[in-house]
Every structure is written in structure tokens, then in C-alpha cells.
Amino acid sequence: MRIANLAGRLTLLHAGGGIDVEKASDGRFPADPQRVYEQWDEFVGWAGSARGLPAEPYDAGQLGSPAPKPSQVFAIGLNYRDHAVEAGFAVPAADPPVFTKFPACVTGPYGEIVLPREGHTDWEVELVAVIGRRAERVGRTEAWSHVAGLAVGQDLSERRSQLAGPSPQFSLAKSFPRFGPIGPWLVSVDEFADPDDLAISASLNGEVVQDGRTGQLIFDVPSIIERLSAVVPLSPGDVIFTGTPAGVGMGRQPQRWLAAGDELVSSIEGIGELRHRFIDQEAPCP
């Protein structure tokens, strides 16, 4: 099953088109894509019977994040060995580094992103998991049953802001406007032969800059959910960015940063791709 945020309305994707969920369900489920996670089990049952409904063509340019207003956005750092090495950090042994991206940075799969004036904006393609059932002190063997589905994410990062000051500012530096693209839709876990091992990549202006597999995660999705839910209850609709493989701009020699006119394509096997172009901020008025 694939669900999308199409022009702000929850849409079930099927047979090359979309089914408006609120209309097709006679109001049983709201149009707001974020609210479906509160009724996830009920929705999954209905969606199975809705596959026979006629699907309408849609404009992919109207796609937004399938979880546009999460109450919590978690992110996992240094979760691929090769990325930890390129960043100059020890590989995490017991627990992964955890930070947040503020929900206001969440955006959709396509469009333009304004570069901060700091000038050191970096890319990090990531597998994103969206919670479908409340998870509190959940063991890893049950963790997948609490996931609604998976999407592609970009954990865009402004490195100067991130590393400035007496201590790192991960959350602020990764939460500039539109620094949390998610999409292009949500794919339910049952659609994958192995949700723990998917090809993941990013291309910048046609050049592959990141290329890995989620099977290389140090802490896989079930382990992340186990560790997070032991401390913080995870609510339906919460978002988890699971970490990035090697190939980010900060780890290159010489270092490389996103520039105006660059096009970044972020892809994950079995899900799809994000596509964004970067632009400079307008000069301030005199």
C-alpha cells in the first residue's frame, strides 16, 4: 500500500492514479494526511477493500510529505560505519547518537530549497520510518509492527551552524526551512521483501555522491525503535530519520557544499525519489 499527501489531502495510490480517501470513505477518514496515523489499523483494513475503486490521474508536483505535521521528529547520527569514519568519529558501540529535527522543517519531495547564508549546507539521504501504532518500551522483535511505512528523507544540514559555539547545535542546524524533505509517498512495510535491506543513494547534478544499503545500518529500524521507546513514547505519525551512508560533502577532500542551481536527487529502492533544486536567499532590501 502507498499513501500520499496530494495537495494537502490524504490519497491512496493505486493502479497509476490516486483515490481521495475522505471522499471515497464518505468521511470515515479525514482529508488531513497526518491524522490517518491515529486510525492506522482501521485505515489499513479499509484500504484493502478500496483497491477496486477507480483511481484518478494526479499531478506529482502537488505531492507533499506523507507525514506533514509530526509531533516528534527523531534523527539518528553516525549510523553507518563508513559515515562515522568519514566524519572522524568513533563507530557507536552501545547506543546511537540521537537528535531532533524540528517539525517545522518538514517538506515535500520536490521543489526549491533556499540555502542559508552560512554557506556550508550538506546533504544526507536517509531512510525514514513513520510510526503507525503507539510504541512505549517496545522490544525489537515487535518493533516493525509499530511502523506504518517507509519513505525517503533528506537530513539537510548547515555545517557551520552545526559546529559553531561551545557545543554542537545539531537540531537547529538541521531545521532551516525545508531542511526535512520526506516522500514521495509512504510505502507500507508489507510491500518490501526485506525492509531491512534497501539500496539507498543520492546524486548531485547527475553525479552519484552516496551509494549504500540500509542493511549496513549499525542500528536497524527495530533497534532504533526499541531504544527510543524505552525513553520516549512514540506516537502515531512520529518520524524517524535513520542515518546516512558515506559520501556527504563534509567528509570529502576538498569539502563540498550545496550551491545555487544544484539539483539533489535522493533515492531508495522500492520507494522512489526526492528531487530538489537549491537557490540563494534574496538580497535584503536596503
ZIKA-V254281 format. One record per residue. N is the residue number from 1. RES is the residue in three letters. PSI is psi in radians with two decimals (none if undefined). OMEGA is omega in radians with two decimals (NA if undefined). D_LAST is the distance of its C-alpha to the last C-alpha in whole Angstrom. Layout:
n=N res=RES psi=PSI omega=OMEGA d_last=D_LAST
n=N res=RES psi=PSI omega=OMEGA d_last=D_LAST
This chain:
n=1 res=MET psi=2.42 omega=3.06 d_last=52
n=2 res=ARG psi=2.27 omega=3.06 d_last=48
n=3 res=ILE psi=2.63 omega=-3.07 d_last=46
n=4 res=ALA psi=2.80 omega=2.97 d_last=42
n=5 res=ASN psi=1.77 omega=-3.09 d_last=39
n=6 res=LEU psi=1.85 omega=-3.11 d_last=39
n=7 res=ALA psi=0.68 omega=3.08 d_last=36
n=8 res=GLY psi=0.09 omega=-3.11 d_last=37
n=9 res=ARG psi=2.39 omega=3.11 d_last=40
n=10 res=LEU psi=2.22 omega=-3.05 d_last=43
n=11 res=THR psi=2.30 omega=3.03 d_last=45
n=12 res=LEU psi=2.13 omega=-3.11 d_last=48
n=13 res=LEU psi=2.30 omega=-3.07 d_last=48
n=14 res=HIS psi=2.39 omega=3.02 d_last=51
n=15 res=ALA psi=0.74 omega=3.08 d_last=53
n=16 res=GLY psi=0.15 omega=3.14 d_last=50
n=17 res=GLY psi=-2.98 omega=-3.10 d_last=48
n=18 res=GLY psi=2.58 omega=3.08 d_last=47
n=19 res=ILE psi=2.05 omega=3.11 d_last=49
n=20 res=ASP psi=1.99 omega=-2.96 d_last=47
n=21 res=VAL psi=-0.76 omega=-3.12 d_last=48
n=22 res=GLU psi=-0.78 omega=-3.11 d_last=48
n=23 res=LYS psi=-0.78 omega=-3.08 d_last=50
n=24 res=ALA psi=-0.48 omega=-3.13 d_last=52
n=25 res=SER psi=0.13 omega=-3.10 d_last=53
n=26 res=ASP psi=0.69 omega=3.06 d_last=53
n=27 res=GLY psi=0.05 omega=3.12 d_last=51
n=28 res=ARG psi=-0.62 omega=3.08 d_last=53
n=29 res=PHE psi=2.42 omega=-3.06 d_last=50
n=30 res=PRO psi=2.85 omega=3.11 d_last=46
n=31 res=ALA psi=-0.49 omega=-3.09 d_last=43
n=32 res=ASP psi=2.00 omega=-3.10 d_last=41
n=33 res=PRO psi=-0.58 omega=-3.08 d_last=41
n=34 res=GLN psi=-0.56 omega=-3.03 d_last=41
n=35 res=ARG psi=-0.27 omega=-3.10 d_last=44
n=36 res=VAL psi=-0.48 omega=-3.09 d_last=46
n=37 res=TYR psi=-0.42 omega=3.08 d_last=47
n=38 res=GLU psi=-0.33 omega=3.14 d_last=48
n=39 res=GLN psi=0.58 omega=-2.91 d_last=51
n=40 res=TRP psi=-0.85 omega=-3.11 d_last=51
n=41 res=ASP psi=-0.74 omega=3.11 d_last=55
n=42 res=GLU psi=-0.72 omega=-3.13 d_last=56
n=43 res=PHE psi=-0.72 omega=-3.14 d_last=53
n=44 res=VAL psi=-0.72 omega=3.10 d_last=55
n=45 res=GLY psi=-0.75 omega=3.13 d_last=58
n=46 res=TRP psi=-0.72 omega=-3.07 d_last=57
n=47 res=ALA psi=-0.59 omega=3.11 d_last=55
n=48 res=GLY psi=-0.65 omega=3.14 d_last=58
n=49 res=SER psi=-0.26 omega=-3.08 d_last=59
n=50 res=ALA psi=-0.07 omega=-3.08 d_last=56
n=51 res=ARG psi=-0.37 omega=3.13 d_last=57
n=52 res=GLY psi=-0.10 omega=-3.14 d_last=59
n=53 res=LEU psi=2.63 omega=3.14 d_last=56
n=54 res=PRO psi=2.37 omega=3.11 d_last=55
n=55 res=ALA psi=2.48 omega=-3.11 d_last=51
n=56 res=GLU psi=2.52 omega=3.04 d_last=49
n=57 res=PRO psi=2.63 omega=-3.14 d_last=46
n=58 res=TYR psi=2.80 omega=3.13 d_last=43
n=59 res=ASP psi=1.95 omega=-3.11 d_last=39
n=60 res=ALA psi=-0.40 omega=3.11 d_last=39
n=61 res=GLY psi=-0.24 omega=3.13 d_last=35
n=62 res=GLN psi=0.08 omega=-3.14 d_last=35
n=63 res=LEU psi=2.38 omega=3.04 d_last=36
n=64 res=GLY psi=-3.05 omega=3.10 d_last=35
n=65 res=SER psi=2.36 omega=3.09 d_last=36
n=66 res=PRO psi=-0.23 omega=3.00 d_last=40
n=67 res=ALA psi=1.38 omega=-2.94 d_last=39
n=68 res=PRO psi=-0.42 omega=-3.08 d_last=36
n=69 res=LYS psi=1.10 omega=3.14 d_last=36
n=70 res=PRO psi=2.58 omega=3.09 d_last=38
n=71 res=SER psi=-0.51 omega=3.13 d_last=39
n=72 res=GLN psi=2.42 omega=3.05 d_last=39
n=73 res=VAL psi=1.97 omega=3.11 d_last=38
n=74 res=PHE psi=2.66 omega=3.07 d_last=39
n=75 res=ALA psi=2.49 omega=-3.09 d_last=39
n=76 res=ILE psi=2.25 omega=-3.12 d_last=41
n=77 res=GLY psi=2.68 omega=3.00 d_last=41
n=78 res=LEU psi=0.75 omega=-3.01 d_last=43
n=79 res=ASN psi=0.09 omega=2.96 d_last=45
n=80 res=TYR psi=2.34 omega=-3.08 d_last=46
n=81 res=ARG psi=-0.76 omega=-3.08 d_last=48
n=82 res=ASP psi=-0.54 omega=3.09 d_last=46
n=83 res=HIS psi=-0.70 omega=3.09 d_last=43
n=84 res=ALA psi=-0.72 omega=-3.14 d_last=44
n=85 res=VAL psi=-0.80 omega=-3.11 d_last=45
n=86 res=GLU psi=-0.47 omega=3.12 d_last=42
n=87 res=ALA psi=-0.16 omega=3.09 d_last=40
n=88 res=GLY psi=0.41 omega=-3.14 d_last=42
n=89 res=PHE psi=2.75 omega=3.04 d_last=44
n=90 res=ALA psi=2.56 omega=3.09 d_last=47
n=91 res=VAL psi=2.20 omega=-3.13 d_last=48
n=92 res=PRO psi=2.41 omega=-3.09 d_last=49
n=93 res=ALA psi=-0.88 omega=-3.02 d_last=52
n=94 res=ALA psi=-0.80 omega=-3.08 d_last=53
n=95 res=ASP psi=2.53 omega=3.12 d_last=50
n=96 res=PRO psi=2.61 omega=2.98 d_last=46
n=97 res=PRO psi=2.36 omega=-3.11 d_last=43
n=98 res=VAL psi=2.34 omega=3.01 d_last=41
n=99 res=PHE psi=-3.09 omega=3.13 d_last=38
n=100 res=THR psi=2.69 omega=2.83 d_last=36
n=101 res=LYS psi=2.30 omega=-3.10 d_last=33
n=102 res=PHE psi=2.40 omega=-3.02 d_last=31
n=103 res=PRO psi=-0.43 omega=-3.13 d_last=32
n=104 res=ALA psi=-0.30 omega=-3.12 d_last=29
n=105 res=CYS psi=-0.16 omega=-3.07 d_last=28
n=106 res=VAL psi=2.35 omega=3.12 d_last=31
n=107 res=THR psi=-3.09 omega=-3.04 d_last=31
n=108 res=GLY psi=-3.03 omega=-2.96 d_last=33
n=109 res=PRO psi=-0.23 omega=-3.06 d_last=34
n=110 res=TYR psi=2.83 omega=3.01 d_last=32
n=111 res=GLY psi=-2.93 omega=-3.09 d_last=29
n=112 res=GLU psi=2.58 omega=3.09 d_last=25
n=113 res=ILE psi=2.25 omega=-3.13 d_last=24
n=114 res=VAL psi=2.27 omega=3.12 d_last=20
n=115 res=LEU psi=2.32 omega=3.04 d_last=21
n=116 res=PRO psi=2.72 omega=-3.11 d_last=19
n=117 res=ARG psi=-0.27 omega=3.14 d_last=17
n=118 res=GLU psi=-0.61 omega=2.93 d_last=20
n=119 res=GLY psi=0.05 omega=-3.13 d_last=22
n=120 res=HIS psi=1.00 omega=-3.12 d_last=25
n=121 res=THR psi=2.28 omega=-3.03 d_last=26
n=122 res=ASP psi=2.83 omega=-3.13 d_last=30
n=123 res=TRP psi=2.61 omega=3.05 d_last=32
n=124 res=GLU psi=1.70 omega=3.10 d_last=35
n=125 res=VAL psi=2.44 omega=-3.07 d_last=38
n=126 res=GLU psi=2.58 omega=2.93 d_last=40
n=127 res=LEU psi=2.31 omega=3.12 d_last=43
n=128 res=VAL psi=2.29 omega=3.04 d_last=42
n=129 res=ALA psi=2.35 omega=3.09 d_last=45
n=130 res=VAL psi=2.28 omega=-3.09 d_last=44
n=131 res=ILE psi=2.37 omega=3.12 d_last=47
n=132 res=GLY psi=-0.34 omega=3.08 d_last=49
n=133 res=ARG psi=2.46 omega=3.13 d_last=51
n=134 res=ARG psi=2.34 omega=-3.13 d_last=51
n=135 res=ALA psi=2.04 omega=3.09 d_last=52
n=136 res=GLU psi=2.07 omega=-3.08 d_last=53
n=137 res=ARG psi=0.92 omega=-3.12 d_last=55
n=138 res=VAL psi=2.32 omega=3.07 d_last=56
n=139 res=GLY psi=2.78 omega=-3.05 d_last=58
n=140 res=ARG psi=-0.48 omega=-3.13 d_last=56
n=141 res=THR psi=-0.39 omega=3.11 d_last=59
n=142 res=GLU psi=-0.06 omega=-2.93 d_last=58
n=143 res=ALA psi=-0.74 omega=-3.09 d_last=54
n=144 res=TRP psi=-0.51 omega=-3.13 d_last=54
n=145 res=SER psi=-0.18 omega=3.11 d_last=56
n=146 res=HIS psi=0.03 omega=-3.12 d_last=52
n=147 res=VAL psi=2.20 omega=3.07 d_last=50
n=148 res=ALA psi=-0.73 omega=-3.11 d_last=49
n=149 res=GLY psi=-3.06 omega=-3.06 d_last=48
n=150 res=LEU psi=2.62 omega=3.11 d_last=46
n=151 res=ALA psi=2.98 omega=3.01 d_last=42
n=152 res=VAL psi=2.48 omega=3.08 d_last=40
n=153 res=GLY psi=2.75 omega=2.99 d_last=37
n=154 res=GLN psi=2.06 omega=3.06 d_last=34
n=155 res=ASP psi=1.28 omega=3.13 d_last=33
n=156 res=LEU psi=2.47 omega=-2.97 d_last=30
n=157 res=SER psi=2.30 omega=3.06 d_last=29
n=158 res=GLU psi=1.79 omega=-2.92 d_last=26
n=159 res=ARG psi=-0.61 omega=3.11 d_last=28
n=160 res=ARG psi=-0.79 omega=3.11 d_last=26
n=161 res=SER psi=-0.66 omega=-3.09 d_last=26
n=162 res=GLN psi=-0.67 omega=-3.02 d_last=29
n=163 res=LEU psi=0.05 omega=-3.14 d_last=31
n=164 res=ALA psi=2.73 omega=3.03 d_last=28
n=165 res=GLY psi=-3.12 omega=-3.08 d_last=30
n=166 res=PRO psi=-0.35 omega=3.08 d_last=33
n=167 res=SER psi=2.68 omega=-3.09 d_last=34
n=168 res=PRO psi=2.55 omega=3.13 d_last=33
n=169 res=GLN psi=1.12 omega=-3.07 d_last=31
n=170 res=PHE psi=-0.91 omega=-2.99 d_last=32
n=171 res=SER psi=-0.80 omega=3.14 d_last=32
n=172 res=LEU psi=-0.75 omega=-3.07 d_last=28
n=173 res=ALA psi=-0.33 omega=-3.13 d_last=27
n=174 res=LYS psi=0.27 omega=-3.05 d_last=29
n=175 res=SER psi=0.39 omega=3.00 d_last=28
n=176 res=PHE psi=2.82 omega=-3.13 d_last=24
n=177 res=PRO psi=2.24 omega=3.08 d_last=24
n=178 res=ARG psi=0.38 omega=3.12 d_last=26
n=179 res=PHE psi=0.15 omega=3.11 d_last=28
n=180 res=GLY psi=1.06 omega=3.11 d_last=31
n=181 res=PRO psi=2.42 omega=3.10 d_last=32
n=182 res=ILE psi=2.44 omega=3.08 d_last=36
n=183 res=GLY psi=-2.65 omega=-0.10 d_last=38
n=184 res=PRO psi=-0.21 omega=3.10 d_last=39
n=185 res=TRP psi=3.13 omega=3.07 d_last=42
n=186 res=LEU psi=2.27 omega=3.12 d_last=44
n=187 res=VAL psi=2.15 omega=-3.11 d_last=48
n=188 res=SER psi=2.65 omega=-3.00 d_last=51
n=189 res=VAL psi=-0.57 omega=-3.09 d_last=52
n=190 res=ASP psi=-0.20 omega=3.14 d_last=56
n=191 res=GLU psi=-0.22 omega=-3.04 d_last=54
n=192 res=PHE psi=2.38 omega=3.02 d_last=54
n=193 res=ALA psi=-0.67 omega=3.09 d_last=57
n=194 res=ASP psi=1.68 omega=-3.11 d_last=56
n=195 res=PRO psi=-0.18 omega=-3.14 d_last=53
n=196 res=ASP psi=-0.01 omega=-3.09 d_last=53
n=197 res=ASP psi=1.60 omega=-3.10 d_last=53
n=198 res=LEU psi=2.47 omega=3.06 d_last=50
n=199 res=ALA psi=2.41 omega=-3.10 d_last=48
n=200 res=ILE psi=2.37 omega=-3.08 d_last=45
n=201 res=SER psi=2.83 omega=3.01 d_last=42
n=202 res=ALA psi=2.48 omega=3.11 d_last=38
n=203 res=SER psi=2.40 omega=3.13 d_last=37
n=204 res=LEU psi=1.99 omega=-3.09 d_last=34
n=205 res=ASN psi=0.67 omega=3.10 d_last=34
n=206 res=GLY psi=-0.16 omega=3.13 d_last=38
n=207 res=GLU psi=2.21 omega=3.09 d_last=39
n=208 res=VAL psi=2.08 omega=-3.12 d_last=40
n=209 res=VAL psi=-0.37 omega=3.05 d_last=39
n=210 res=GLN psi=2.42 omega=-3.09 d_last=41
n=211 res=ASP psi=1.90 omega=-3.10 d_last=44
n=212 res=GLY psi=-2.86 omega=3.09 d_last=47
n=213 res=ARG psi=2.49 omega=3.13 d_last=49
n=214 res=THR psi=-0.28 omega=3.03 d_last=48
n=215 res=GLY psi=-0.22 omega=3.10 d_last=52
n=216 res=GLN psi=-0.01 omega=3.09 d_last=51
n=217 res=LEU psi=2.36 omega=3.05 d_last=49
n=218 res=ILE psi=-0.81 omega=3.07 d_last=50
n=219 res=PHE psi=1.94 omega=-3.10 d_last=50
n=220 res=ASP psi=3.08 omega=-3.07 d_last=51
n=221 res=VAL psi=-0.84 omega=3.11 d_last=50
n=222 res=PRO psi=-0.68 omega=3.13 d_last=53
n=223 res=SER psi=-0.69 omega=3.10 d_last=52
n=224 res=ILE psi=-0.82 omega=-3.13 d_last=49
n=225 res=ILE psi=-0.70 omega=3.11 d_last=50
n=226 res=GLU psi=-0.81 omega=-3.08 d_last=53
n=227 res=ARG psi=-0.76 omega=3.14 d_last=51
n=228 res=LEU psi=-0.81 omega=-3.04 d_last=48
n=229 res=SER psi=-0.24 omega=3.03 d_last=50
n=230 res=ALA psi=-0.34 omega=-3.10 d_last=52
n=231 res=VAL psi=-0.82 omega=-3.03 d_last=49
n=232 res=VAL psi=2.16 omega=3.04 d_last=47
n=233 res=PRO psi=2.33 omega=3.10 d_last=48
n=234 res=LEU psi=2.24 omega=-3.07 d_last=47
n=235 res=SER psi=2.70 omega=3.06 d_last=46
n=236 res=PRO psi=2.29 omega=-3.12 d_last=46
n=237 res=GLY psi=-0.15 omega=3.06 d_last=43
n=238 res=ASP psi=2.65 omega=-3.04 d_last=42
n=239 res=VAL psi=2.42 omega=3.07 d_last=41
n=240 res=ILE psi=2.04 omega=2.94 d_last=42
n=241 res=PHE psi=2.18 omega=-2.90 d_last=40
n=242 res=THR psi=-0.04 omega=3.13 d_last=43
n=243 res=GLY psi=2.86 omega=-3.04 d_last=41
n=244 res=THR psi=2.53 omega=3.04 d_last=41
n=245 res=PRO psi=3.10 omega=-3.13 d_last=43
n=246 res=ALA psi=2.81 omega=3.08 d_last=42
n=247 res=GLY psi=0.14 omega=-3.14 d_last=40
n=248 res=VAL psi=2.84 omega=-3.07 d_last=36
n=249 res=GLY psi=-0.63 omega=-3.10 d_last=34
n=250 res=MET psi=-0.50 omega=-3.08 d_last=34
n=251 res=GLY psi=0.04 omega=-3.09 d_last=38
n=252 res=ARG psi=2.75 omega=3.07 d_last=37
n=253 res=GLN psi=1.88 omega=-0.04 d_last=38
n=254 res=PRO psi=2.83 omega=3.12 d_last=35
n=255 res=GLN psi=2.64 omega=-3.07 d_last=33
n=256 res=ARG psi=2.36 omega=-3.10 d_last=31
n=257 res=TRP psi=2.71 omega=3.10 d_last=28
n=258 res=LEU psi=2.48 omega=-3.11 d_last=27
n=259 res=ALA psi=2.80 omega=3.11 d_last=24
n=260 res=ALA psi=2.33 omega=-3.12 d_last=22
n=261 res=GLY psi=-0.27 omega=3.12 d_last=25
n=262 res=ASP psi=2.51 omega=3.01 d_last=28
n=263 res=GLU psi=2.18 omega=-3.12 d_last=30
n=264 res=LEU psi=2.18 omega=3.10 d_last=32
n=265 res=VAL psi=2.18 omega=-3.08 d_last=36
n=266 res=SER psi=2.19 omega=-2.97 d_last=38
n=267 res=SER psi=2.55 omega=2.99 d_last=41
n=268 res=ILE psi=2.33 omega=3.14 d_last=44
n=269 res=GLU psi=2.31 omega=3.08 d_last=48
n=270 res=GLY psi=-0.05 omega=3.13 d_last=49
n=271 res=ILE psi=-1.10 omega=-3.11 d_last=46
n=272 res=GLY psi=-2.65 omega=-3.06 d_last=43
n=273 res=GLU psi=2.69 omega=2.95 d_last=40
n=274 res=LEU psi=2.62 omega=3.14 d_last=36
n=275 res=ARG psi=2.06 omega=-3.09 d_last=34
n=276 res=HIS psi=2.53 omega=3.05 d_last=30
n=277 res=ARG psi=2.50 omega=-3.05 d_last=27
n=278 res=PHE psi=2.46 omega=-3.11 d_last=24
n=279 res=ILE psi=2.72 omega=3.08 d_last=21
n=280 res=ASP psi=2.71 omega=2.99 d_last=17
n=281 res=GLN psi=2.59 omega=3.05 d_last=15
n=282 res=GLU psi=2.53 omega=3.10 d_last=12
n=283 res=ALA psi=2.44 omega=3.13 d_last=9
n=284 res=PRO psi=2.61 omega=3.11 d_last=6
n=285 res=CYS psi=2.46 omega=-3.12 d_last=4
n=286 res=PRO psi=none omega=NA d_last=0
